[in-house]
Amino acid sequence: MRLFRFGCVLAAAGLLAGCGSKAASSPSSTPTATTAASAATPTPTGTPSAKHLTSPDDLASCAVLEQAVQAVSQLVGHTTEGITQAQNPKELAKQVGTAQQSLLDSAKLVELADAPKALAGSQRQFAQALRMFATDFGRGKAAAAKGDMANATQLLTDETALRKIQTSAKRIDDMCGA
């Protein structure tokens, strides 16, 4: 019997897969400096809205960071896809453990990317949210191993972490001109 209850995991993976899916700006392109309007990424009071980064160094760093975010999206999407194909609680626990490790590896990858200074906070937030999900997946793995599928499903759905991933990825995309 397939464990269709884990559709929420695929939804999270799908949302994650959307992060950084736009092509990263190449360092030779010249984006226009326009204001990024986003209700999801409020700017601190008294600070102008996020502008596209335009210096050659920032654009090069943006390309590296965007590439890391896109690689993370693909990796997490691939590993969480295996969760829906699990045939029993033991197999599910194994798949969730694999996805957990992918999330931890992904957080490290994002942190290694050379981000523009203006995006250091978004980079940290993205990595932090991946680690939050990894912690949730660890608890979900334990619940699945015990056969507690309802609890495992609930533990794999972290709206706060997902919101942090979306917000930080959007800011990276906006400022990098993607």
C-alpha positions as protocol buffer text, in pm:
chain_id: "A"
residue {
  index: 1
  type: MET
  ca { x: 0 y: 0 z: 0 }
}
residue {
  index: 2
  type: ARG
  ca { x: 137 y: 339 z: -98 }
}
residue {
  index: 3
  type: LEU
  ca { x: 150 y: 602 z: 172 }
}
residue {
  index: 4
  type: PHE
  ca { x: -46 y: 881 z: 7 }
}
residue {
  index: 5
  type: ARG
  ca { x: -62 y: 1072 z: 333 }
}
residue {
  index: 6
  type: PHE
  ca { x: 276 y: 1216 z: 251 }
}
residue {
  index: 7
  type: GLY
  ca { x: 140 y: 1436 z: -26 }
}
residue {
  index: 8
  type: CYS
  ca { x: 210 y: 1728 z: 206 }
}
residue {
  index: 9
  type: VAL
  ca { x: 579 y: 1645 z: 179 }
}
residue {
  index: 10
  type: LEU
  ca { x: 557 y: 1663 z: -197 }
}
residue {
  index: 11
  type: ALA
  ca { x: 379 y: 1997 z: -166 }
}
residue {
  index: 12
  type: ALA
  ca { x: 666 y: 2124 z: 48 }
}
residue {
  index: 13
  type: ALA
  ca { x: 916 y: 1985 z: -200 }
}
residue {
  index: 14
  type: GLY
  ca { x: 725 y: 2147 z: -485 }
}
residue {
  index: 15
  type: LEU
  ca { x: 733 y: 2481 z: -311 }
}
residue {
  index: 16
  type: LEU
  ca { x: 1102 y: 2433 z: -242 }
}
residue {
  index: 17
  type: ALA
  ca { x: 1162 y: 2333 z: -602 }
}
residue {
  index: 18
  type: GLY
  ca { x: 1017 y: 2668 z: -706 }
}
residue {
  index: 19
  type: CYS
  ca { x: 1287 y: 2847 z: -510 }
}
residue {
  index: 20
  type: GLY
  ca { x: 1569 y: 2968 z: -728 }
}
residue {
  index: 21
  type: SER
  ca { x: 1420 y: 2810 z: -1038 }
}
residue {
  index: 22
  type: LYS
  ca { x: 1477 y: 3119 z: -1246 }
}
residue {
  index: 23
  type: ALA
  ca { x: 1802 y: 3135 z: -1435 }
}
residue {
  index: 24
  type: ALA
  ca { x: 2069 y: 3317 z: -1241 }
}
residue {
  index: 25
  type: SER
  ca { x: 2187 y: 3641 z: -1390 }
}
residue {
  index: 26
  type: SER
  ca { x: 2521 y: 3607 z: -1556 }
}
residue {
  index: 27
  type: PRO
  ca { x: 2792 y: 3847 z: -1443 }
}
residue {
  index: 28
  type: SER
  ca { x: 2801 y: 4000 z: -1792 }
}
residue {
  index: 29
  type: SER
  ca { x: 2434 y: 4099 z: -1795 }
}
residue {
  index: 30
  type: THR
  ca { x: 2324 y: 4443 z: -1682 }
}
residue {
  index: 31
  type: PRO
  ca { x: 1996 y: 4432 z: -1493 }
}
residue {
  index: 32
  type: THR
  ca { x: 1802 y: 4750 z: -1453 }
}
residue {
  index: 33
  type: ALA
  ca { x: 1779 y: 4892 z: -1104 }
}
residue {
  index: 34
  type: THR
  ca { x: 1409 y: 4858 z: -1033 }
}
residue {
  index: 35
  type: THR
  ca { x: 1228 y: 4840 z: -706 }
}
residue {
  index: 36
  type: ALA
  ca { x: 1120 y: 4491 z: -603 }
}
residue {
  index: 37
  type: ALA
  ca { x: 769 y: 4506 z: -465 }
}
residue {
  index: 38
  type: SER
  ca { x: 680 y: 4220 z: -236 }
}
residue {
  index: 39
  type: ALA
  ca { x: 440 y: 4201 z: 53 }
}
residue {
  index: 40
  type: ALA
  ca { x: 603 y: 3871 z: 156 }
}
residue {
  index: 41
  type: THR
  ca { x: 941 y: 4032 z: 218 }
}
residue {
  index: 42
  type: PRO
  ca { x: 886 y: 4345 z: 420 }
}
residue {
  index: 43
  type: THR
  ca { x: 1178 y: 4583 z: 444 }
}
residue {
  index: 44
  type: PRO
  ca { x: 1283 y: 4743 z: 770 }
}
residue {
  index: 45
  type: THR
  ca { x: 1126 y: 5080 z: 844 }
}
residue {
  index: 46
  type: GLY
  ca { x: 1320 y: 5369 z: 697 }
}
residue {
  index: 47
  type: THR
  ca { x: 1503 y: 5148 z: 445 }
}
residue {
  index: 48
  type: PRO
  ca { x: 1433 y: 5174 z: 74 }
}
residue {
  index: 49
  type: SER
  ca { x: 1290 y: 4869 z: -104 }
}
residue {
  index: 50
  type: ALA
  ca { x: 1537 y: 4606 z: -226 }
}
residue {
  index: 51
  type: LYS
  ca { x: 1714 y: 4705 z: -546 }
}
residue {
  index: 52
  type: HIS
  ca { x: 1877 y: 4474 z: -794 }
}
residue {
  index: 53
  type: LEU
  ca { x: 2244 y: 4428 z: -728 }
}
residue {
  index: 54
  type: THR
  ca { x: 2449 y: 4564 z: -1017 }
}
residue {
  index: 55
  type: SER
  ca { x: 2820 y: 4557 z: -933 }
}
residue {
  index: 56
  type: PRO
  ca { x: 3020 y: 4289 z: -1116 }
}
residue {
  index: 57
  type: ASP
  ca { x: 3129 y: 4131 z: -786 }
}
residue {
  index: 58
  type: ASP
  ca { x: 2771 y: 4120 z: -656 }
}
residue {
  index: 59
  type: LEU
  ca { x: 2644 y: 3972 z: -983 }
}
residue {
  index: 60
  type: ALA
  ca { x: 2910 y: 3702 z: -974 }
}
residue {
  index: 61
  type: SER
  ca { x: 2818 y: 3621 z: -612 }
}
residue {
  index: 62
  type: CYS
  ca { x: 2449 y: 3626 z: -705 }
}
residue {
  index: 63
  type: ALA
  ca { x: 2509 y: 3370 z: -978 }
}
residue {
  index: 64
  type: VAL
  ca { x: 2683 y: 3137 z: -730 }
}
residue {
  index: 65
  type: LEU
  ca { x: 2413 y: 3182 z: -465 }
}
residue {
  index: 66
  type: GLU
  ca { x: 2128 y: 3133 z: -714 }
}
residue {
  index: 67
  type: GLN
  ca { x: 2298 y: 2820 z: -845 }
}
residue {
  index: 68
  type: ALA
  ca { x: 2326 y: 2683 z: -489 }
}
residue {
  index: 69
  type: VAL
  ca { x: 1958 y: 2754 z: -418 }
}
residue {
  index: 70
  type: GLN
  ca { x: 1857 y: 2582 z: -741 }
}
residue {
  index: 71
  type: ALA
  ca { x: 2076 y: 2278 z: -665 }
}
residue {
  index: 72
  type: VAL
  ca { x: 1922 y: 2255 z: -318 }
}
residue {
  index: 73
  type: SER
  ca { x: 1572 y: 2270 z: -465 }
}
residue {
  index: 74
  type: GLN
  ca { x: 1647 y: 1984 z: -702 }
}
residue {
  index: 75
  type: LEU
  ca { x: 1815 y: 1769 z: -438 }
}
residue {
  index: 76
  type: VAL
  ca { x: 1539 y: 1813 z: -182 }
}
residue {
  index: 77
  type: GLY
  ca { x: 1270 y: 1755 z: -444 }
}
residue {
  index: 78
  type: HIS
  ca { x: 1438 y: 1433 z: -557 }
}
residue {
  index: 79
  type: THR
  ca { x: 1486 y: 1291 z: -208 }
}
residue {
  index: 80
  type: THR
  ca { x: 1139 y: 1379 z: -83 }
}
residue {
  index: 81
  type: GLU
  ca { x: 987 y: 1217 z: -391 }
}
residue {
  index: 82
  type: GLY
  ca { x: 1111 y: 884 z: -255 }
}
residue {
  index: 83
  type: ILE
  ca { x: 899 y: 938 z: 55 }
}
residue {
  index: 84
  type: THR
  ca { x: 577 y: 898 z: -142 }
}
residue {
  index: 85
  type: GLN
  ca { x: 698 y: 568 z: -287 }
}
residue {
  index: 86
  type: ALA
  ca { x: 755 y: 402 z: 50 }
}
residue {
  index: 87
  type: GLN
  ca { x: 557 y: 81 z: 86 }
}
residue {
  index: 88
  type: ASN
  ca { x: 570 y: 37 z: 464 }
}
residue {
  index: 89
  type: PRO
  ca { x: 667 y: 230 z: 781 }
}
residue {
  index: 90
  type: LYS
  ca { x: 1024 y: 90 z: 785 }
}
residue {
  index: 91
  type: GLU
  ca { x: 1085 y: 198 z: 426 }
}
residue {
  index: 92
  type: LEU
  ca { x: 923 y: 533 z: 497 }
}
residue {
  index: 93
  type: ALA
  ca { x: 1152 y: 591 z: 795 }
}
residue {
  index: 94
  type: LYS
  ca { x: 1452 y: 517 z: 572 }
}
residue {
  index: 95
  type: GLN
  ca { x: 1333 y: 758 z: 301 }
}
residue {
  index: 96
  type: VAL
  ca { x: 1261 y: 1032 z: 556 }
}
residue {
  index: 97
  type: GLY
  ca { x: 1611 y: 982 z: 700 }
}
residue {
  index: 98
  type: THR
  ca { x: 1761 y: 1022 z: 352 }
}
residue {
  index: 99
  type: ALA
  ca { x: 1560 y: 1340 z: 300 }
}
residue {
  index: 100
  type: GLN
  ca { x: 1672 y: 1467 z: 641 }
}
residue {
  index: 101
  type: GLN
  ca { x: 2037 y: 1420 z: 547 }
}
residue {
  index: 102
  type: SER
  ca { x: 1976 y: 1595 z: 214 }
}
residue {
  index: 103
  type: LEU
  ca { x: 1832 y: 1894 z: 400 }
}
residue {
  index: 104
  type: LEU
  ca { x: 2138 y: 1913 z: 627 }
}
residue {
  index: 105
  type: ASP
  ca { x: 2377 y: 1881 z: 332 }
}
residue {
  index: 106
  type: SER
  ca { x: 2178 y: 2146 z: 148 }
}
residue {
  index: 107
  type: ALA
  ca { x: 2208 y: 2391 z: 438 }
}
residue {
  index: 108
  type: LYS
  ca { x: 2586 y: 2346 z: 427 }
}
residue {
  index: 109
  type: LEU
  ca { x: 2590 y: 2401 z: 50 }
}
residue {
  index: 110
  type: VAL
  ca { x: 2394 y: 2725 z: 78 }
}
residue {
  index: 111
  type: GLU
  ca { x: 2626 y: 2851 z: 351 }
}
residue {
  index: 112
  type: LEU
  ca { x: 2933 y: 2779 z: 137 }
}
residue {
  index: 113
  type: ALA
  ca { x: 2805 y: 2996 z: -149 }
}
residue {
  index: 114
  type: ASP
  ca { x: 2971 y: 3335 z: -176 }
}
residue {
  index: 115
  type: ALA
  ca { x: 2673 y: 3564 z: -120 }
}
residue {
  index: 116
  type: PRO
  ca { x: 2672 y: 3940 z: -171 }
}
residue {
  index: 117
  type: LYS
  ca { x: 2684 y: 4121 z: 164 }
}
residue {
  index: 118
  type: ALA
  ca { x: 2333 y: 4252 z: 109 }
}
residue {
  index: 119
  type: LEU
  ca { x: 2206 y: 3893 z: 95 }
}
residue {
  index: 120
  type: ALA
  ca { x: 2401 y: 3742 z: 385 }
}
residue {
  index: 121
  type: GLY
  ca { x: 2091 y: 3752 z: 608 }
}
residue {
  index: 122
  type: SER
  ca { x: 1873 y: 3582 z: 347 }
}
residue {
  index: 123
  type: GLN
  ca { x: 2140 y: 3320 z: 291 }
}
residue {
  index: 124
  type: ARG
  ca { x: 2154 y: 3248 z: 667 }
}
residue {
  index: 125
  type: GLN
  ca { x: 1774 y: 3237 z: 691 }
}
residue {
  index: 126
  type: PHE
  ca { x: 1752 y: 2992 z: 401 }
}
residue {
  index: 127
  type: ALA
  ca { x: 2008 y: 2759 z: 562 }
}
residue {
  index: 128
  type: GLN
  ca { x: 1841 y: 2793 z: 903 }
}
residue {
  index: 129
  type: ALA
  ca { x: 1501 y: 2698 z: 758 }
}
residue {
  index: 130
  type: LEU
  ca { x: 1653 y: 2392 z: 589 }
}
residue {
  index: 131
  type: ARG
  ca { x: 1791 y: 2285 z: 928 }
}
residue {
  index: 132
  type: MET
  ca { x: 1448 y: 2342 z: 1087 }
}
residue {
  index: 133
  type: PHE
  ca { x: 1299 y: 2105 z: 830 }
}
residue {
  index: 134
  type: ALA
  ca { x: 1579 y: 1854 z: 893 }
}
residue {
  index: 135
  type: THR
  ca { x: 1494 y: 1854 z: 1264 }
}
residue {
  index: 136
  type: ASP
  ca { x: 1128 y: 1796 z: 1180 }
}
residue {
  index: 137
  type: PHE
  ca { x: 1225 y: 1512 z: 946 }
}
residue {
  index: 138
  type: GLY
  ca { x: 1427 y: 1354 z: 1225 }
}
residue {
  index: 139
  type: ARG
  ca { x: 1117 y: 1349 z: 1445 }
}
residue {
  index: 140
  type: GLY
  ca { x: 908 y: 1227 z: 1151 }
}
residue {
  index: 141
  type: LYS
  ca { x: 1154 y: 946 z: 1088 }
}
residue {
  index: 142
  type: ALA
  ca { x: 1123 y: 830 z: 1449 }
}
residue {
  index: 143
  type: ALA
  ca { x: 742 y: 842 z: 1433 }
}
residue {
  index: 144
  type: ALA
  ca { x: 736 y: 649 z: 1105 }
}
residue {
  index: 145
  type: ALA
  ca { x: 971 y: 385 z: 1244 }
}
residue {
  index: 146
  type: LYS
  ca { x: 719 y: 332 z: 1527 }
}
residue {
  index: 147
  type: GLY
  ca { x: 434 y: 304 z: 1273 }
}
residue {
  index: 148
  type: ASP
  ca { x: 274 y: 633 z: 1384 }
}
residue {
  index: 149
  type: MET
  ca { x: 192 y: 759 z: 1036 }
}
residue {
  index: 150
  type: ALA
  ca { x: -45 y: 1038 z: 1141 }
}
residue {
  index: 151
  type: ASN
  ca { x: 217 y: 1193 z: 1369 }
}
residue {
  index: 152
  type: ALA
  ca { x: 490 y: 1147 z: 1105 }
}
residue {
  index: 153
  type: THR
  ca { x: 278 y: 1335 z: 851 }
}
residue {
  index: 154
  type: GLN
  ca { x: 218 y: 1619 z: 1094 }
}
residue {
  index: 155
  type: LEU
  ca { x: 587 y: 1644 z: 1183 }
}
residue {
  index: 156
  type: LEU
  ca { x: 690 y: 1679 z: 818 }
}
residue {
  index: 157
  type: THR
  ca { x: 476 y: 1988 z: 768 }
}
residue {
  index: 158
  type: ASP
  ca { x: 650 y: 2298 z: 903 }
}
residue {
  index: 159
  type: GLU
  ca { x: 480 y: 2616 z: 782 }
}
residue {
  index: 160
  type: THR
  ca { x: 731 y: 2840 z: 961 }
}
residue {
  index: 161
  type: ALA
  ca { x: 1032 y: 2678 z: 793 }
}
residue {
  index: 162
  type: LEU
  ca { x: 858 y: 2681 z: 457 }
}
residue {
  index: 163
  type: ARG
  ca { x: 773 y: 3050 z: 492 }
}
residue {
  index: 164
  type: LYS
  ca { x: 1136 y: 3129 z: 579 }
}
residue {
  index: 165
  type: ILE
  ca { x: 1258 y: 2939 z: 274 }
}
residue {
  index: 166
  type: GLN
  ca { x: 1012 y: 3117 z: 47 }
}
residue {
  index: 167
  type: THR
  ca { x: 1087 y: 3462 z: 189 }
}
residue {
  index: 168
  type: SER
  ca { x: 1464 y: 3427 z: 171 }
}
residue {
  index: 169
  type: ALA
  ca { x: 1458 y: 3271 z: -178 }
}
residue {
  index: 170
  type: LYS
  ca { x: 1232 y: 3550 z: -305 }
}
residue {
  index: 171
  type: ARG
  ca { x: 1463 y: 3816 z: -166 }
}
residue {
  index: 172
  type: ILE
  ca { x: 1764 y: 3647 z: -328 }
}
residue {
  index: 173
  type: ASP
  ca { x: 1577 y: 3628 z: -660 }
}
residue {
  index: 174
  type: ASP
  ca { x: 1460 y: 3989 z: -634 }
}
residue {
  index: 175
  type: MET
  ca { x: 1798 y: 4138 z: -547 }
}
residue {
  index: 176
  type: CYS
  ca { x: 1989 y: 3923 z: -794 }
}
residue {
  index: 177
  type: GLY
  ca { x: 1757 y: 4031 z: -1071 }
}
residue {
  index: 178
  type: ALA
  ca { x: 1634 y: 3681 z: -1148 }
}
